Amino acid sequence: MNKRLAFTFLGLALASVSASAQYGLEYDLSLTAGAGSGDFAPYYLSSLRHGRYLDADNIQAEAMVKRPMDRDRRFSYGFGLDLIAGYSSAVDYQRYDVDGDQWYGHSVRPSSMRVQQVYFDLRYRSIFLSAGMKERGSALLNNRLTSGDLIESGNARPIPQLRAGFTDFQDIPFTDGWLQIQGEIAYGKKMDNGWWRDHYNYYNGFISRNEYYNYKRCYFRTRPSERFSVTFGMQAAGAFGGTTDFYEKGVFMKSETRPVKARTIFQMLLPMQDGGELFYSGNHLGSWDFRARYRLKDDREIYAYFSWPFEDGSGIAKKNGWDGLWGLEYRSPEPAIISGVVVEYLDFTNQSGPIHYKPDDFPGTTVTGHVSGTDDYYNHSFYNSYAYYGMSIGTPAIMSPAYNLDGYNKFAANVMRGFHVGIEGTVSPSVDYRVKCGYRKAYGDAQILLPRPIHLTSFMAEVDWAPRSLPSLSVNAAVSYDSGTMPCRAFGSMVTVKYRGLLNL
């Protein structure tokens, strides 16, 4: 990431540590070692881990210190600093040499040291403000068992940003608590220019740099104390600004820069027609979200939910058929052999149809109809794909650009169907387990189909042991297996030893 920005956040965190010396600070120390076959770690070992693991072999040491916000006080603050150091195996990506008119392998591996998180939080009553890089997951789904949120899943590294919103759901006036609202707005800056430069093939297409990030969410919820409750609303994200370089058969063709102005910031919050060459400022995507919950008499809960993606007006109007994430969840409030189950079906094969046509793109045409199809989820015509350091910011079920060994920097297979199952439970007071399995089959993207479909069957079993005699220590062991071509067959294992403590200054 940008060194000046990193040192700014680091200085803020260290100053906060000094200012809060009278309070205890939580800290985590961990060591992770993983090994496997193939170029990449199996799907379930790498997905939804905030971009920590991608390659088959890795060893990482991680240290984090944090002060959570005190929700019992009217005003409170918190902060965190998370550092990672380690080694990962290298992967060869194809690159084109225009002078020699040939392709060659370009070896790439993650940096040996990085700042994973550094953030500072403020809260007054029910409003919060957060600055920095902070790991976040889905606001709607079970982050331990789901296949992943469609918009912000926790699959990629955290993006440096400024975020504000409600700390939790708040009662809407004059509804007597029957209706609540929660929302957030964020603006950030992507710092992964180097990653795209290292992995792009420089043959066809484009590469963008210095992009900005925007996220917003508004959810409504009926009274949660009732046996039956629903949550519904919309979340949306986008990219704006930056510079794009276009290539054709290895030859640089042109460069386009999109300046960021005060008007641009507003247009990302409330998209509107911009005129000129752009129909709307920035690249926008999002989802309609719904979740219904029913509480049984023994406080066990059953959920049914869906998340419908959109890239433009056709998706917002739900003209993309059954596309989306559909799920059922069971949750137990007490430890049990089976304390949680998630079953999900994913479909992204409609994409509002195979045709996209705008009369403005064809001056003089007599065909005046507008057909808004080929939604091409997570891809765009001149912004980088919806990924950060190559990993999907949304669902990892759609194969991320990091897996494209040919140096193609888009989602190559977003026309996809699949299902996913996640189960967790407690075997004994000191042993928990988690199992995930699923199947996915993809046919290409909305504009170009693959020569033949690719598919993947995935399985992971994980055990977490926390000895009762030393509750601050935990050992996590996982094995995972992938069979198929999305991207490849792989077997891997991973062990993490973690120690949590309280540092009194």
C-alpha positions in Angstrom: 0.0 0.0 0.0 1.0 3.7 -0.3 3.8 4.3 2.3 2.6 7.7 3.4 -1.0 6.4 4.0 0.4 3.4 5.9 2.5 5.5 8.2 -0.4 7.8 8.8 -2.6 5.0 10.0 0.2 3.4 11.9 1.0 6.7 13.7 -2.7 7.1 14.6 -2.9 3.6 16.0 0.3 4.0 18.1 -0.9 7.3 19.4 -4.2 5.7 20.5 -2.2 2.9 22.3 -0.4 5.6 24.3 -3.6 7.5 25.0 -5.4 4.4 26.3 -2.7 3.1 28.6 -5.1 3.0 31.5 -7.2 0.3 29.7 -6.3 -3.2 28.9 -5.5 -4.0 25.3 -6.4 -7.3 23.7 -3.7 -9.0 21.6 -3.5 -12.1 19.3 -0.4 -13.9 18.3 -0.6 -16.7 15.8 1.5 -18.9 13.6 0.1 -20.6 10.5 1.6 -23.2 8.2 0.0 -24.6 5.1 1.1 -27.0 2.4 -0.6 -28.5 -0.6 -0.4 -29.7 -4.2 -0.8 -27.5 -7.3 -0.3 -23.8 -7.6 -3.0 -22.6 -5.2 -4.4 -23.5 -1.8 -7.8 -25.4 -2.0 -10.8 -23.2 -2.4 -12.1 -23.4 1.2 -8.7 -22.8 2.7 -8.2 -19.5 0.8 -11.8 -18.1 0.6 -13.3 -15.7 3.2 -10.0 -15.3 5.0 -9.5 -11.6 4.1 -6.9 -12.4 1.5 -4.4 -14.1 3.8 -3.9 -17.3 1.8 -3.8 -18.0 -1.9 -0.7 -20.1 -2.8 -0.3 -23.8 -2.0 2.5 -23.5 0.5 2.8 -20.8 3.1 3.9 -20.0 6.6 2.7 -16.8 8.3 3.3 -15.2 11.7 0.6 -12.6 12.7 0.5 -10.2 15.6 -2.5 -8.0 16.4 -3.2 -5.5 19.2 -6.7 -3.9 19.5 -8.9 -2.0 21.8 -12.6 -2.7 21.0 -15.1 0.2 21.5 -17.1 0.2 24.8 -20.7 0.0 23.8 -21.9 0.7 27.3 -20.5 4.3 27.2 -22.1 7.2 25.3 -18.8 8.1 23.8 -16.0 5.5 23.1 -13.2 4.8 20.8 -11.2 1.8 19.6 -8.3 0.9 17.4 -6.4 -2.0 16.0 -3.0 -2.9 14.4 -2.5 -6.2 12.7 0.9 -7.2 11.1 1.7 -10.3 9.0 5.1 -11.7 8.0 5.8 -14.9 6.2 6.6 -16.8 3.1 4.4 -18.2 0.3 5.2 -20.3 -2.8 5.5 -18.5 -6.1 3.1 -18.9 -9.1 3.9 -18.3 -12.7 1.6 -15.9 -14.7 1.8 -15.5 -18.4 3.0 -12.2 -19.9 3.4 -11.1 -23.5 6.6 -9.6 -24.8 5.7 -7.4 -27.8 9.3 -6.9 -28.9 10.0 -10.7 -29.1 6.5 -11.5 -30.1 6.4 -14.3 -27.5 4.8 -15.3 -24.2 6.8 -16.1 -21.1 6.2 -17.1 -17.5 6.4 -14.3 -14.8 6.9 -15.6 -11.3 5.0 -13.8 -8.5 4.6 -14.3 -4.8 3.0 -12.2 -2.0 5.2 -9.8 -0.1 6.9 -11.2 2.9 5.6 -8.5 5.3 2.5 -6.3 5.3 0.0 -4.4 7.4 -3.2 -6.4 7.3 -5.2 -4.1 9.5 -4.7 -0.6 11.0 -7.8 1.4 12.0 -9.2 3.9 14.5 -12.9 3.9 15.5 -15.1 6.5 17.2 -18.6 6.1 18.5 -21.1 8.6 19.9 -24.4 7.1 21.0 -25.5 5.1 18.0 -23.3 6.7 15.3 -19.8 5.4 14.5 -16.9 6.7 12.4 -14.1 4.3 11.3 -10.8 5.2 9.5 -8.3 2.8 8.1 -8.1 -0.8 7.0 -10.4 -3.0 9.0 -11.7 -6.5 8.3 -15.4 -6.7 7.7 -17.7 -9.5 6.7 -21.3 -9.8 5.6 -23.9 -7.8 7.6 -26.6 -10.4 6.7 -25.1 -13.9 6.4 -23.4 -16.3 8.8 -19.8 -15.5 8.0 -18.4 -18.8 9.3 -20.7 -21.0 7.2 -21.9 -19.1 4.1 -20.4 -19.3 0.6 -20.0 -15.5 0.8 -21.8 -12.2 0.6 -22.3 -10.9 -3.0 -21.0 -7.4 -2.2 -18.7 -7.4 0.9 -17.8 -10.9 1.9 -14.5 -10.6 3.8 -12.8 -12.6 1.0 -10.3 -9.8 0.0 -7.8 -7.7 2.1 -9.4 -4.7 3.7 -9.4 -1.5 1.7 -8.2 1.7 3.3 -11.4 3.8 3.8 -13.4 6.2 5.9 -16.7 4.7 7.0 -19.7 6.0 9.0 -23.1 4.8 10.0 -25.3 3.3 12.7 -23.5 0.9 15.1 -26.6 -1.3 15.1 -30.3 -1.2 14.1 -32.1 1.8 15.4 -35.8 2.2 16.1 -37.6 4.3 13.4 -39.6 7.1 15.1 -43.4 6.6 15.3 -43.2 2.8 14.7 -43.2 1.9 18.4 -40.1 -0.3 17.7 -41.8 -2.4 15.0 -39.4 -1.1 12.3 -35.7 -0.5 12.6 -33.0 0.9 10.3 -29.3 0.3 9.9 -27.0 1.9 7.3 -23.4 2.6 6.4 -21.5 4.7 3.9 -17.8 4.3 3.0 -15.3 5.9 0.7 -11.8 4.4 0.2 -8.7 4.2 -2.0 -7.5 0.9 -3.6 -3.8 0.4 -3.0 -3.2 -2.6 -5.2 -1.7 -1.0 -8.3 1.4 -3.2 -8.0 -0.6 -6.4 -7.8 -2.4 -5.6 -11.1 0.9 -4.6 -12.8 2.6 -7.9 -11.7 -0.3 -10.2 -12.8 -1.6 -8.6 -16.1 -0.5 -10.1 -19.4 -0.2 -6.8 -21.3 -1.7 -8.3 -24.4 -5.4 -7.4 -24.9 -7.8 -5.5 -22.8 -6.8 -2.9 -20.2 -5.3 -2.3 -16.7 -6.5 0.5 -14.4 -4.7 2.1 -11.5 -5.4 4.6 -8.6 -9.1 3.6 -8.3 -11.3 4.8 -5.5 -13.9 2.6 -3.7 -17.4 3.4 -2.5 -19.8 1.3 -0.4 -23.3 2.0 1.0 -26.0 -0.1 2.7 -29.5 0.5 4.0 -31.3 -2.3 5.8 -34.7 -2.4 7.6 -35.7 -4.9 10.2 -38.9 -5.7 12.0 -38.9 -6.0 15.8 -36.3 -8.7 16.6 -37.8 -9.7 19.9 -40.8 -11.2 18.1 -40.8 -14.9 17.1 -40.9 -14.0 13.4 -38.7 -11.1 12.1 -37.5 -10.0 8.6 -34.5 -8.0 7.4 -34.5 -6.4 4.0 -32.8 -3.7 2.0 -30.1 -2.9 -0.5 -26.3 -2.7 -0.5 -24.2 -1.3 -3.3 -20.5 -0.7 -4.1 -18.5 0.8 -6.9 -15.2 2.1 -8.3 -14.5 5.5 -9.6 -11.6 7.8 -10.6 -8.3 6.3 -11.7 -6.4 5.9 -15.0 -6.9 3.1 -17.5 -4.3 2.0 -20.1 -5.6 0.0 -23.1 -3.6 -2.6 -25.0 -4.3 -4.4 -28.3 -2.1 -7.5 -29.2 0.6 -6.3 -26.9 0.7 -2.7 -28.2 -0.3 0.2 -25.9 -3.1 2.1 -27.6 -4.3 4.9 -25.3 -4.7 6.1 -21.7 -7.9 7.5 -20.1 -7.9 9.4 -16.8 -11.1 10.0 -14.8 -10.6 13.0 -12.4 -12.3 12.8 -9.0 -14.3 16.0 -8.1 -16.7 16.9 -5.3 -19.5 16.1 -7.8 -18.1 12.6 -8.4 -18.2 11.8 -4.7 -21.9 12.7 -4.6 -22.7 10.8 -7.8 -21.2 7.6 -6.3 -23.6 8.0 -3.4 -26.6 8.7 -5.6 -25.9 7.5 -9.1 -27.0 9.9 -11.9 -26.5 10.4 -15.6 -23.2 12.1 -16.2 -23.3 12.8 -19.9 -20.3 12.8 -22.2 -18.7 9.4 -22.8 -19.9 8.0 -19.5 -23.5 7.1 -18.9 -23.0 7.2 -15.2 -20.0 8.2 -13.1 -18.1 5.1 -11.8 -18.8 1.4 -11.9 -21.8 0.4 -9.8 -23.0 -2.9 -8.6 -25.1 -4.1 -5.7 -27.7 -6.5 -4.4 -31.3 -6.7 -3.0 -31.1 -8.6 0.2 -33.8 -10.3 2.3 -33.7 -12.5 5.3 -36.6 -14.0 7.4 -36.0 -15.5 10.8 -38.3 -17.7 12.9 -37.4 -18.5 16.6 -38.5 -21.8 18.0 -39.6 -22.3 21.6 -36.2 -23.4 22.8 -34.6 -20.3 21.1 -33.2 -22.2 18.2 -33.6 -20.2 15.0 -34.3 -20.9 11.3 -33.5 -18.5 8.6 -34.4 -18.2 4.9 -32.8 -15.6 2.8 -31.8 -14.4 -0.7 -29.5 -11.9 -2.3 -30.2 -10.7 -5.8 -27.2 -9.1 -7.7 -27.5 -6.1 -10.0 -25.0 -4.3 -12.3 -27.5 -1.9 -13.8 -31.1 -1.0 -14.1 -32.2 -4.4 -15.5 -30.8 -6.2 -12.4 -32.4 -3.6 -10.1 -35.7 -4.3 -11.7 -35.0 -8.1 -11.3 -34.9 -8.8 -15.0 -32.1 -11.3 -14.4 -34.3 -14.3 -13.6 -33.2 -16.6 -10.8 -29.7 -15.0 -10.5 -28.6 -14.7 -6.9 -27.8 -16.4 -3.7 -30.6 -18.4 -2.1 -30.1 -19.9 1.4 -31.5 -21.7 4.5 -29.8 -21.6 7.9 -30.3 -23.4 11.2 -28.7 -21.9 14.4 -28.6 -23.2 18.0 -27.9 -20.8 20.9 -26.2 -23.5 22.9 -23.2 -25.7 22.0 -24.3 -29.0 20.3 -23.1 -31.7 18.0 -24.7 -29.7 15.3 -25.1 -26.0 16.3 -25.2 -24.5 12.8 -26.1 -25.5 9.3 -26.2 -23.4 6.1 -27.4 -24.7 2.7 -27.1 -22.3 -0.3 -27.8 -22.4 -4.0 -26.1 -19.9 -6.3 -27.1 -19.0 -9.9 -25.5 -16.3 -12.1 -26.5 -17.7 -15.5 -29.2 -15.3 -16.6 -27.4 -11.9 -16.4 -30.4 -10.2 -18.0 -30.0 -12.0 -21.2 -27.3 -12.2 -23.9 -27.8 -8.8 -25.6 -26.8 -5.3 -24.5 -27.7 -2.5 -27.0 -27.7 1.3 -26.6 -28.7 3.4 -29.6 -26.3 6.2 -28.5 -23.4 3.8 -29.2 -24.4 3.6 -32.9 -25.0 7.1 -34.3 -27.5 7.1 -37.2 -29.0 3.8 -36.3 -32.8 3.3 -37.0 -33.0 0.8 -34.1 -34.1 3.0 -31.2 -34.8 0.3 -28.6 -32.6 -0.1 -25.5 -31.7 -3.7 -24.4 -29.8 -3.9 -21.1 -28.3 -7.4 -20.9 -25.0 -9.1 -20.5 -24.6 -7.8 -17.0 -21.2 -9.4 -16.7 -21.1 -9.5 -12.9 -18.0 -7.9 -11.3 -16.5 -6.9 -14.7 -16.5 -3.5 -16.4 -15.4 -1.9 -19.7 -12.6 0.3 -18.2 -12.4 -0.3 -14.5 -10.6 -3.2 -13.0 -12.8 -6.1 -12.0 -14.5 -6.1 -8.6 -11.4 -7.5 -6.8 -8.7 -6.3 -4.4 -5.2 -7.8 -4.7 -6.8 -10.3 -7.1 -9.4 -11.7 -4.7 -13.1 -11.1 -5.2 -14.5 -8.4 -2.8 -17.9 -10.1 -3.3 -18.6 -13.8 -3.4 -15.5 -16.1 -3.8 -17.8 -18.6 -5.5 -17.1 -16.8 -8.8 -13.5 -17.6 -9.5 -11.3 -14.5 -8.8 -8.8 -13.0 -11.3 -5.9 -14.2 -9.1 -6.5 -17.7 -10.4 -6.1 -16.6 -14.1 -2.6 -18.0 -14.9 -2.9 -16.5 -18.4 -2.7 -13.0 -17.0 -6.3 -12.1 -17.8 -7.4 -9.5 -15.3 -11.1 -10.0 -15.2 -13.6 -12.6 -13.9 -13.3 -15.2 -16.7 -16.2 -17.4 -15.5 -19.0 -15.4 -13.9 -21.8 -17.3 -15.7 -22.0 -20.0 -13.0 -24.2 -22.3 -10.9 -23.5 -24.1 -7.7 -24.5 -25.2 -4.3 -22.8 -25.0 -0.9 -23.2 -26.6 2.5 -21.6 -25.5 5.8 -22.0 -27.3 9.2 -20.4 -26.6 12.6 -20.8 -27.9 16.1 -19.1 -28.9 19.4 -17.7 -32.3 20.0 -16.6 -31.6 23.6 -16.1 -28.5 25.8 -12.7 -28.0 24.2 -13.2 -29.2 20.6 -15.3 -27.6 17.9 -15.5 -28.5 14.2 -16.5 -27.0 10.9 -17.2 -28.7 7.6 -17.8 -27.1 4.2 -18.5 -28.7 0.9 -19.9 -27.6 -2.5 -20.0 -27.9 -6.2 -19.7 -25.1 -8.9 -19.9 -25.2 -12.7 -19.1 -22.2 -14.8 -19.5 -21.5 -18.6 -17.5 -18.3 -19.2 -18.5 -14.6 -18.8 -21.6 -12.8 -20.1 -19.9 -12.0 -23.4 -17.5 -14.8 -24.1 -18.1 -18.5 -23.3 -15.3 -20.8 -22.5 -14.4 -23.6 -25.0 -15.8 -26.0 -22.4 -17.3 -25.5 -19.0 -15.1 -25.6 -15.9 -16.2 -27.1 -12.6 -15.0 -27.8 -9.0 -16.1 -30.1 -6.2 -14.7 -28.8 -2.9 -14.5 -30.2 0.7 -13.0 -28.9 3.9 -12.9 -30.3 7.5 -11.6 -28.2 10.3 -11.1 -28.8 14.0 -10.5 -26.2 16.7 -9.0 -27.3 20.0 -8.9 -24.9 23.0 -7.5 -26.8 26.1 -9.5 -26.0 29.2 -6.4 -25.7 31.3 -5.1 -23.0 29.0 -8.1 -21.2 27.5 -6.0 -18.4 25.9 -4.4 -21.0 23.6 -6.1 -22.6 20.6 -5.0 -24.9 17.8 -6.8 -25.1 14.5 -6.2 -27.8 11.9 -7.9 -28.1 8.5 -7.7 -30.3 5.5 -9.2 -29.5 2.2 -9.6 -31.1 -1.2 -10.6 -29.7 -4.7 -11.4 -31.8 -7.7 -12.0 -30.2 -11.0 -10.8 -27.5 -13.3 -11.8 -24.3 -11.5 -8.9 -23.7 -11.4 -7.4 -27.1 -10.7 -7.3 -30.2 -8.6 -5.6 -29.5 -5.2 -5.1 -31.0 -1.8 -4.0 -29.0 1.2 -3.7 -28.8 4.9 -3.3 -25.9 7.3 -2.4 -25.6 11.0 -2.8 -22.4 13.1 -1.6 -22.0 16.7 -3.0 -18.8 18.3 -2.7 -17.2 21.7 -5.0 -14.5 22.9 -4.3 -12.3 25.9 -4.9 -9.0 27.7 -2.1 -6.5 27.9 -2.3 -4.2 30.9 -0.2 -1.1 30.5 
